[in-house]
Amino acid sequence: MDFSDTPEEAAFREEAKEWLVRNMPTSEELEGMDHIGRAKFWEKRKFDHGWSCISWPREYGGQAGSAIQEVIWGQEESKFVVPETNINIIGQGMCGPTMMAWATEEQNRRFLPCLASGEEVWCQLFSEPAGGSDLAALRTRANREGDEWVINGQKIWTSGAHYSDYAILVVRTDPLVPKHRGLSFFFISMKSPGIEIKPIKQISGDSNFNEVYFTDVRVSDSQRLGAVGQGWQVALTTLMNERATIGGGGGIGFDELFRLAQKANFGETAAIHDAGVRRKLADWYVQETGLRYTGYRALSALSRGDLPGPENSIGKLVGAPKTQDMASFAIDLLDGSGVIANPEVSELAAEFQQSYMGAPGLRIAGGTDEVMANIIAERVLGLPQDVRVDKGIPFNEVPNSE
């Protein structure tokens, strides 16, 4: 691993830093906008100056840059207080690469620049209530009628569906073959007649993801990505990008918890002086350091022009539970005030409480802990595949609760 920038990367980093210093939005510019409006304003400013979707081809709204330049930009941008940057993380990180791989040239030239500029927001219609962690067990049906497909069913946990313009969608088009072979993949307007979106109230009080219902929704066959029955292969393109995009990020880190342990009382002294507290902090420091250096391996691969492999799942498998455990411990250290989640009065603007309530979602989104463990076991360690009792069985013959 080489942790230092090449001369070219160092020059790019300095250019990015200088532009960010000069172009931060002012409060006057953002006045009167909601968080979606602020995010779109910032995305458009970046796009207009060549800092959005840097690694995408120029004809699709990018700069034909490298993946490591994309990473460097993200590192520098994270050092500034900018409008919310993740309302289109699914669109730019997952939907865009899927379209590039499978859509027509005409479609990519129409949709991708609008995605890169933030003008249009995309979401991902994958998970279903009856499928659990098994995406291939989905039951939303699409039946062909001439040049159109008629879709009926339900998706769940769809982040951003309530403000999205378009979506990628995987559905079942043939229940008479094994589950992975009976899927097809589309992109669709979220304003299509027959789509109903119901936000799901989370424990944090937010409603960032949704249930989405389809009742006789019609989509043109021209919006199919891949061949009929090839939906699983297209979905894998999305999933590979999803692992890298989501990672185990979000929530508090070791530094915030360490500072809290120095401040919080533990009996008659600061918590940091207690041996049990120090052991926990040491464990989390080791985990966080391991994740950082595993991330450096991925960055080194990108810098060489290589693609990171399934080892990216390590970050999510370790990172999300670590965030949950650290946030829970922080709330314990805060004692009675730990139950107060008001950003105006809580320690660190209630970041500990928000992390605690959001961490369970991180352990589900983009693949559950169990899915990540299977990926690492089978594709990294070379262990035997997990038992799959429905392998090779036509989907309509797989036993279910009905």
C-alpha positions as CSV (number, residue, x, y, z in Angstrom):
1,M,0.0,0.0,0.0
2,D,1.1,3.5,-0.8
3,F,-0.7,6.1,1.4
4,S,0.8,9.2,-0.3
5,D,-0.6,11.0,-3.3
6,T,1.2,10.9,-6.5
7,P,2.3,14.3,-7.8
8,E,-0.7,14.4,-10.1
9,E,-3.1,13.4,-7.2
10,A,-1.5,16.0,-4.9
11,A,-2.1,18.7,-7.6
12,F,-5.7,17.6,-8.0
13,R,-6.3,17.6,-4.3
14,E,-4.9,21.2,-4.0
15,E,-7.1,22.3,-6.9
16,A,-10.2,20.8,-5.3
17,K,-9.4,22.4,-1.9
18,E,-8.9,25.8,-3.4
19,W,-12.2,25.6,-5.3
20,L,-14.1,24.5,-2.2
21,V,-12.7,27.4,-0.2
22,R,-13.8,29.9,-2.9
23,N,-17.2,28.4,-3.7
24,M,-18.9,27.5,-0.4
25,P,-22.6,28.5,-0.6
26,T,-23.5,31.4,1.6
27,S,-26.5,31.5,4.0
28,E,-28.0,34.2,1.8
29,E,-27.8,32.0,-1.3
30,L,-29.5,29.1,0.5
31,E,-32.1,31.2,2.3
32,G,-35.7,29.9,1.9
33,M,-34.7,26.5,0.5
34,D,-35.5,23.2,2.1
35,H,-32.8,20.5,2.4
36,I,-33.6,19.1,-1.0
37,G,-33.4,22.5,-2.6
38,R,-30.1,23.2,-0.8
39,A,-28.6,19.9,-1.9
40,K,-29.7,20.5,-5.6
41,F,-28.2,24.0,-5.5
42,W,-24.8,22.7,-4.3
43,E,-24.9,19.8,-6.8
44,K,-25.6,22.1,-9.7
45,R,-22.8,24.4,-8.7
46,K,-20.4,21.5,-8.6
47,F,-21.6,20.3,-11.9
48,D,-21.3,23.7,-13.6
49,H,-17.6,23.8,-12.5
50,G,-16.7,20.2,-13.3
51,W,-16.7,18.7,-9.8
52,S,-19.7,16.4,-10.0
53,C,-19.4,12.7,-11.1
54,I,-15.8,13.3,-11.9
55,S,-15.1,9.8,-13.2
56,W,-18.1,9.7,-15.6
57,P,-17.5,10.3,-19.3
58,R,-17.8,13.9,-20.4
59,E,-20.8,13.1,-22.7
60,Y,-22.7,11.9,-19.6
61,G,-22.0,14.9,-17.5
62,G,-18.6,13.9,-16.0
63,Q,-15.0,14.9,-16.4
64,A,-13.5,11.6,-17.6
65,G,-11.4,11.6,-14.5
66,S,-10.1,8.6,-12.5
67,A,-11.8,6.8,-9.6
68,I,-9.1,8.0,-7.2
69,Q,-9.8,11.6,-8.2
70,E,-13.5,10.9,-7.2
71,V,-12.3,9.7,-3.9
72,I,-9.9,12.7,-3.3
73,W,-12.8,15.1,-4.1
74,G,-15.0,13.3,-1.5
75,Q,-12.2,13.5,1.1
76,E,-11.8,17.2,0.6
77,E,-15.5,18.0,0.4
78,S,-16.1,16.2,3.7
79,K,-13.9,18.7,5.4
80,F,-16.4,21.5,4.7
81,V,-19.9,22.2,6.0
82,V,-21.9,21.8,2.7
83,P,-25.6,21.2,2.0
84,E,-26.6,17.6,2.3
85,T,-24.7,15.7,-0.3
86,N,-26.4,12.2,-0.1
87,I,-29.8,12.8,-1.6
88,N,-28.5,11.5,-4.9
89,I,-25.9,9.1,-3.6
90,I,-28.0,6.2,-4.8
91,G,-28.6,7.8,-8.2
92,Q,-25.0,8.8,-8.8
93,G,-23.4,5.8,-7.0
94,M,-25.6,3.0,-8.1
95,C,-28.2,3.9,-10.7
96,G,-25.8,5.9,-13.0
97,P,-23.2,3.1,-13.3
98,T,-26.0,0.6,-14.0
99,M,-27.4,2.8,-16.8
100,M,-23.9,3.2,-18.2
101,A,-23.4,-0.5,-18.4
102,W,-26.8,-1.5,-19.8
103,A,-28.8,1.5,-21.2
104,T,-28.6,2.7,-24.8
105,E,-26.3,5.6,-25.8
106,E,-29.4,7.8,-26.4
107,Q,-30.8,7.0,-23.0
108,N,-27.5,7.7,-21.2
109,R,-27.1,11.0,-23.0
110,R,-30.7,12.0,-22.0
111,F,-30.6,10.9,-18.3
112,L,-27.1,10.9,-16.9
113,P,-26.2,14.6,-17.3
114,C,-29.5,15.5,-15.4
115,L,-28.5,13.0,-12.8
116,A,-24.9,14.4,-12.5
117,S,-26.2,18.0,-12.2
118,G,-28.8,17.1,-9.5
119,E,-31.6,18.2,-11.7
120,E,-33.2,14.8,-11.4
121,V,-33.0,12.4,-8.4
122,W,-33.1,8.6,-8.7
123,C,-33.9,5.8,-6.3
124,Q,-33.5,2.0,-6.3
125,L,-36.6,-0.2,-6.2
126,F,-35.2,-3.6,-5.0
127,S,-36.2,-4.8,-1.5
128,E,-39.6,-6.4,-0.8
129,P,-41.5,-7.3,2.4
130,A,-41.5,-11.1,1.7
131,G,-38.0,-11.3,0.4
132,G,-36.0,-10.5,3.5
133,S,-32.3,-10.4,2.6
134,D,-32.9,-12.5,-0.5
135,L,-33.3,-10.0,-3.4
136,A,-33.9,-12.8,-5.9
137,A,-37.0,-13.9,-3.9
138,L,-38.9,-10.8,-5.0
139,R,-42.5,-11.2,-6.0
140,T,-43.4,-7.9,-7.8
141,R,-44.7,-9.1,-11.2
142,A,-44.4,-7.6,-14.7
143,N,-46.6,-9.0,-17.4
144,R,-46.0,-8.1,-21.0
145,E,-48.8,-6.5,-23.1
146,G,-47.4,-5.6,-26.6
147,D,-44.7,-3.1,-26.3
148,E,-45.4,-2.4,-22.6
149,W,-45.1,-4.2,-19.3
150,V,-47.8,-4.0,-16.6
151,I,-46.3,-4.0,-13.0
152,N,-48.1,-5.0,-9.8
153,G,-46.5,-5.5,-6.4
154,Q,-44.8,-3.7,-3.5
155,K,-41.2,-2.5,-2.7
156,I,-40.0,-1.5,0.7
157,W,-37.1,0.4,2.4
158,T,-36.8,2.6,-0.8
159,S,-34.6,5.5,0.3
160,G,-35.6,8.8,-1.2
161,A,-38.6,7.5,-3.2
162,H,-40.7,10.5,-1.9
163,Y,-38.5,13.0,-3.7
164,S,-37.1,11.0,-6.6
165,D,-37.9,11.6,-10.3
166,Y,-36.8,8.2,-11.7
167,A,-35.9,4.7,-10.4
168,I,-34.3,1.5,-11.4
169,L,-36.5,-1.5,-10.8
170,V,-36.1,-5.3,-10.8
171,V,-39.3,-7.4,-11.2
172,R,-40.3,-11.0,-11.8
173,T,-41.3,-11.7,-15.4
174,D,-41.2,-15.5,-15.3
175,P,-42.2,-17.5,-12.2
176,L,-41.8,-20.9,-14.0
177,V,-38.0,-20.9,-13.8
178,P,-35.5,-20.8,-10.8
179,K,-35.7,-17.5,-9.0
180,H,-32.5,-15.9,-10.4
181,R,-33.4,-16.6,-14.0
182,G,-37.0,-15.2,-13.9
183,L,-36.1,-11.5,-13.3
184,S,-36.0,-8.5,-15.6
185,F,-34.8,-5.0,-15.0
186,F,-36.2,-1.6,-16.0
187,F,-35.8,2.1,-15.3
188,I,-39.1,4.0,-14.6
189,S,-40.5,7.4,-13.9
190,M,-41.6,7.8,-10.3
191,K,-44.4,10.0,-11.5
192,S,-46.0,7.1,-13.5
193,P,-49.7,6.5,-12.9
194,G,-50.3,3.7,-10.4
195,I,-47.3,4.3,-8.2
196,E,-48.1,5.1,-4.6
197,I,-45.4,6.1,-2.1
198,K,-45.9,5.8,1.7
199,P,-43.0,7.1,3.9
200,I,-42.0,4.9,6.8
201,K,-41.6,6.6,10.2
202,Q,-38.3,5.6,11.7
203,I,-37.4,5.5,15.4
204,S,-35.4,8.7,14.9
205,G,-38.6,10.5,13.9
206,D,-37.4,10.9,10.3
207,S,-38.9,9.3,7.2
208,N,-36.0,8.8,4.8
209,F,-37.3,5.5,3.2
210,N,-40.6,4.3,2.0
211,E,-43.0,1.6,0.9
212,V,-43.8,1.9,-2.8
213,Y,-46.9,0.2,-4.3
214,F,-47.5,-0.6,-8.0
215,T,-51.0,-1.0,-9.3
216,D,-51.1,-1.7,-13.1
217,V,-48.1,0.6,-13.7
218,R,-47.2,0.6,-17.3
219,V,-43.6,0.8,-18.5
220,S,-42.3,0.7,-22.1
221,D,-40.2,-2.3,-23.1
222,S,-37.7,0.3,-24.4
223,Q,-36.9,1.0,-20.8
224,R,-35.8,-2.5,-20.1
225,L,-32.1,-2.9,-19.2
226,G,-30.7,-6.2,-20.4
227,A,-32.6,-9.1,-21.9
228,V,-35.9,-10.5,-20.5
229,G,-34.8,-12.8,-17.8
230,Q,-31.4,-11.1,-17.4
231,G,-32.4,-8.9,-14.5
232,W,-30.2,-10.7,-12.0
233,Q,-27.1,-9.9,-14.0
234,V,-28.1,-6.3,-14.3
235,A,-28.9,-6.1,-10.5
236,L,-25.4,-7.4,-9.8
237,T,-24.0,-4.4,-11.5
238,T,-26.0,-2.2,-9.1
239,L,-25.1,-4.3,-6.1
240,M,-21.3,-4.2,-6.8
241,N,-21.5,-0.4,-6.9
242,E,-23.7,-0.3,-3.8
243,R,-21.1,-2.1,-1.6
244,A,-18.6,0.6,-2.5
245,T,-21.0,3.5,-2.2
246,I,-22.6,2.7,1.2
247,G,-19.7,1.0,3.0
248,G,-19.9,1.2,6.8
249,G,-20.0,4.9,6.9
250,G,-22.1,7.3,8.9
251,G,-22.5,8.0,12.6
252,I,-19.9,8.8,15.3
253,G,-16.3,7.8,15.2
254,F,-13.7,6.9,17.8
255,D,-12.4,10.5,18.3
256,E,-15.9,11.8,19.4
257,L,-16.3,8.9,21.8
258,F,-12.8,9.3,23.2
259,R,-13.5,13.0,23.9
260,L,-16.7,12.2,25.6
261,A,-15.0,9.6,27.9
262,Q,-12.5,12.4,28.9
263,K,-15.4,14.7,29.8
264,A,-18.1,12.3,31.3
265,N,-18.1,11.6,35.0
266,F,-17.7,7.9,36.0
267,G,-18.2,7.9,39.8
268,E,-15.8,10.5,41.2
269,T,-13.5,10.7,38.2
270,A,-13.6,11.0,34.4
271,A,-14.7,7.8,32.6
272,I,-11.4,7.6,30.7
273,H,-9.7,6.6,33.9
274,D,-11.8,3.4,34.4
275,A,-10.1,0.2,33.2
276,G,-13.3,-1.2,31.7
277,V,-13.9,2.0,29.7
278,R,-10.4,2.0,28.5
279,R,-10.7,-1.7,27.3
280,K,-13.7,-0.9,25.3
281,L,-12.1,2.2,23.8
282,A,-9.0,0.1,22.9
283,D,-11.2,-2.5,21.1
284,W,-13.0,0.2,19.1
285,Y,-9.7,1.9,18.2
286,V,-8.3,-1.3,16.8
287,Q,-11.5,-1.9,14.8
288,E,-11.5,1.6,13.4
289,T,-7.8,1.5,12.6
290,G,-8.3,-1.8,10.8
291,L,-11.2,-0.4,8.8
292,R,-9.1,2.7,7.9
293,Y,-6.2,0.6,6.6
294,T,-8.5,-1.8,4.7
295,G,-10.0,1.3,3.1
296,Y,-6.4,2.4,2.2
297,R,-6.0,-0.9,0.4
298,A,-9.0,-0.1,-1.8
299,L,-7.7,3.4,-2.4
300,S,-4.3,2.0,-3.5
301,A,-6.1,-0.3,-5.9
302,L,-8.1,2.6,-7.4
303,S,-4.9,4.6,-7.7
304,R,-3.4,1.8,-9.7
305,G,-6.5,1.6,-11.9
306,D,-7.7,-1.7,-10.4
307,L,-11.2,-2.4,-9.1
308,P,-11.6,-3.2,-5.4
309,G,-13.0,-6.7,-4.9
310,P,-15.6,-8.3,-2.5
311,E,-13.3,-7.4,0.5
312,N,-15.2,-4.1,0.5
313,S,-17.9,-6.0,2.4
314,I,-15.5,-6.0,5.4
315,G,-16.1,-2.3,5.9
316,K,-19.8,-2.7,6.2
317,L,-19.8,-5.9,8.3
318,V,-17.5,-4.4,10.9
319,G,-18.3,-0.7,10.6
320,A,-22.1,-0.7,11.1
321,P,-22.1,-2.9,14.3
322,K,-19.2,-0.8,15.6
323,T,-21.1,2.4,15.2
324,Q,-24.1,0.9,17.0
325,D,-22.1,-0.3,19.9
326,M,-20.1,2.9,20.3
327,A,-23.3,5.0,20.2
328,S,-24.9,2.8,22.8
329,F,-21.9,3.2,25.1
330,A,-21.8,6.9,24.6
331,I,-25.5,7.2,25.7
332,D,-24.6,5.2,28.8
333,L,-21.7,7.6,29.5
334,L,-24.1,10.5,29.2
335,D,-26.2,9.0,32.0
336,G,-29.7,10.6,32.3
337,S,-29.0,13.1,29.6
338,G,-28.4,10.3,27.1
339,V,-32.2,10.0,26.6
340,I,-32.5,13.5,25.3
341,A,-32.2,13.6,21.5
342,N,-32.8,17.4,21.0
343,P,-29.9,18.8,18.9
344,E,-30.2,22.1,20.6
345,V,-29.4,20.9,24.1
346,S,-27.8,17.4,23.7
347,E,-24.1,16.7,23.7
348,L,-22.5,17.0,20.2
349,A,-25.9,18.1,18.8
350,A,-27.4,14.7,19.6
351,E,-25.1,13.0,17.2
352,F,-24.7,10.0,19.6
353,Q,-28.4,9.5,19.8
354,Q,-28.9,9.9,16.1
355,S,-26.1,7.4,15.4
356,Y,-27.7,4.9,17.9
357,M,-31.1,5.1,16.2
358,G,-29.7,5.1,12.7
359,A,-27.1,2.3,13.1
360,P,-29.6,-0.6,12.8
361,G,-30.6,0.6,9.4
362,L,-26.9,0.6,8.3
363,R,-26.8,-3.1,9.2
364,I,-29.6,-3.8,6.7
365,A,-29.2,-1.3,3.9
366,G,-27.0,-2.6,1.1
367,G,-27.0,-6.1,2.4
368,T,-27.5,-7.4,6.0
369,D,-24.7,-8.5,8.3
370,E,-25.4,-12.1,7.3
371,V,-25.2,-11.4,3.6
372,M,-21.9,-9.6,4.1
373,A,-20.5,-12.5,6.1
374,N,-21.5,-14.9,3.4
375,I,-19.8,-12.8,0.7
376,I,-16.6,-12.7,2.7
377,A,-16.7,-16.4,3.5
378,E,-17.4,-17.5,-0.1
379,R,-15.7,-15.0,-2.3
380,V,-12.7,-13.9,-0.1
381,L,-11.9,-16.9,2.1
382,G,-13.0,-19.5,-0.5
383,L,-15.3,-21.4,2.0
384,P,-18.1,-23.7,0.7
385,Q,-21.3,-22.0,-0.4
386,D,-24.1,-21.6,2.1
387,V,-27.0,-24.1,1.8
388,R,-29.6,-23.0,-0.7
389,V,-32.6,-25.3,-0.5
390,D,-34.4,-23.5,-3.4
391,K,-31.5,-23.8,-5.8
392,G,-32.7,-25.0,-9.2
393,I,-36.4,-25.1,-8.2
394,P,-38.9,-23.1,-10.3
395,F,-39.9,-20.0,-8.3
396,N,-43.6,-20.9,-8.3
397,E,-42.8,-24.2,-6.6
398,V,-40.7,-22.8,-3.8
399,P,-42.6,-23.2,-0.4
400,N,-43.8,-20.0,1.2
401,S,-46.0,-18.8,4.0
402,E,-49.0,-18.8,1.7
